Amino acid sequence: MPTLFRFLFICATIAGIIYGAMWSLVTFVEPREREATIRIPSERINPPAAE
C-alpha cells in the first residue's frame, strides 16, 4: 500500500474512532439538571455615579 493511502487510511481510522466516541457519549450519557446560582457584584448592577 503506498504511503499516501496508508496515511489517509490511518487518518480516517482515527477520525472514525473519535466520531464513535463522541456518538457514544451523546447516546449513553444523560446530563444532570441542577439549579445554577451566579453572584453578580452590586457594582456591575448599580455602577457608582460619575462625578
PAPA-747080 format. One record per residue: residue number from 1; chain; x, y, z of N, C-alpha, C in turn. Coordinates in steps of 0.2 Angstrom, whole numbers, always signed. Each point is the difference from the previous one (the first is absolute). Layout:
# residues N
KOLLUM  resi  chain    nxx    nyy    nzz   caxx   cayy   cazz    cxx    cyy    czz
KOLLUM   NUM      A      X      Y      Z      X      Y      Z      X      Y      Z
...
# end
This chain:
# residues 51
KOLLUM  resi  chain    nxx    nyy    nzz   caxx   cayy   cazz    cxx    cyy    czz
KOLLUM     1      A     +4     -6     +0     -4     +6     +0     +5     +6     +0
KOLLUM     2      A     -1     +5     -5     +4     +6     +0     -1     +4     +6
KOLLUM     3      A     +5     +4     +2     +0     +4     +6     -6     +5     +0
KOLLUM     4      A     -2     +3     -5     -6     +5     +0     -6     -4     +2
KOLLUM     5      A     -1     -6     -2     -6     -4     +1     +0     -2     +7
KOLLUM     6      A     +6     -2     +3     +1     -2     +7     -2     +6     +4
KOLLUM     7      A     +3     +6     -1     -1     +5     +4     -8     +2     +0
KOLLUM     8      A     -3     +0     -6     -7     +2     +0     -4     -5     +4
KOLLUM     9      A     +2     -7     -1     -4     -5     +4     +1     +1     +8
KOLLUM    10      A     +6     +2     +2     +1     +1     +7     -4     +6     +2
KOLLUM    11      A     +0     +5     -4     -4     +6     +2     -7     -1     +1
KOLLUM    12      A     -3     -4     -5     -7     -2     +0     -2     -4     +6
KOLLUM    13      A     +5     -5     +1     -1     -4     +6     -1     +4     +7
KOLLUM    14      A     +5     +4     +0     +0     +5     +6     -6     +4     +1
KOLLUM    15      A     -2     +3     -6     -6     +4     +0     -6     -4     +1
KOLLUM    16      A     -1     -7     -2     -5     -4     +2     +0     -2     +7
KOLLUM    17      A     +5     -1     +3     +0     -1     +7     -2     +6     +4
KOLLUM    18      A     +2     +6     -2     -2     +6     +4     -8     +1     -1
KOLLUM    19      A     -2     -1     -6     -7     +0     -2     -4     -5     +4
KOLLUM    20      A     +2     -6     +1     -3     -5     +4     +0     +2     +7
KOLLUM    21      A     +5     +2     +3     +0     +2     +7     -5     +6     +1
KOLLUM    22      A     +0     +5     -4     -4     +5     +1     -8     -2     -1
KOLLUM    23      A     -1     -4     -4     -7     -3     -1     -2     -4     +6
KOLLUM    24      A     +5     -4     +3     -2     -4     +6     -1     +5     +6
KOLLUM    25      A     +4     +5     +0     -2     +5     +6     -6     +3     -1
KOLLUM    26      A     -2     +2     -6     -7     +3     -1     -5     -5     +1
KOLLUM    27      A     +0     -6     -1     -5     -5     +0     -1     -2     +7
KOLLUM    28      A     +6     -2     +4     -1     -3     +6     +1     +4     +6
KOLLUM    29      A     +2     +6     +0     +1     +5     +6     -6     +5     +0
KOLLUM    30      A     -3     -1     +6     -6     +5     +1     +3     +6     +5
KOLLUM    31      A     -1     +6     -2     +2     +5     +4     -4     +1     +6
KOLLUM    32      A     +2     +2     +6     -4     +1     +6     -2     +7     +0
KOLLUM    33      A     -6     +1     +1     -3     +7     +1     +1     +3     +7
KOLLUM    34      A     +2     +6     +1     +1     +3     +7     -1     +7     -1
KOLLUM    35      A     -1     +3     +5     -1     +7     +0     +7     +4     +1
KOLLUM    36      A     +0     +5     -4     +6     +4     +0     -1     +7     +3
KOLLUM    37      A     +5     +2     +4     +0     +6     +3     +6     +4     -1
KOLLUM    38      A     -1     +6     -3     +6     +4     -2     +0     +6     +4
KOLLUM    39      A     +5     +2     +4     +0     +6     +4     +3     +6     -5
KOLLUM    40      A     -4     +5     +0     +3     +6     -4     +1     +6     +5
KOLLUM    41      A     +6     +3     +0     +2     +5     +5     -5     +6     -2
KOLLUM    42      A     -2     +3     +6     -5     +6     -1     +3     +6     -4
KOLLUM    43      A     +7     +0     +0     +3     +5     -4     -2     +0     -8
KOLLUM    44      A     -1     -7     -2     -1     -1     -7     -8     +2     -1
KOLLUM    45      A     -4     -1     +5     -7     +1     -1     -2     +8     +0
KOLLUM    46      A     +3     +2     +6     -1     +7     +1     +7     +4     +0
KOLLUM    47      A     +2     +2     -5     +7     +3     +0     +0     +7     +3
KOLLUM    48      A     +5     +1     +4     +1     +7     +3     -1     +6     -4
KOLLUM    49      A     -4     +5     +2     -1     +6     -4     +6     +3     -1
KOLLUM    50      A     +1     +2     -7     +6     +4     -2     -1     +7     +3
KOLLUM    51      A     +6     +3     +3     -1     +7     +2     +4     +5     -4
# end
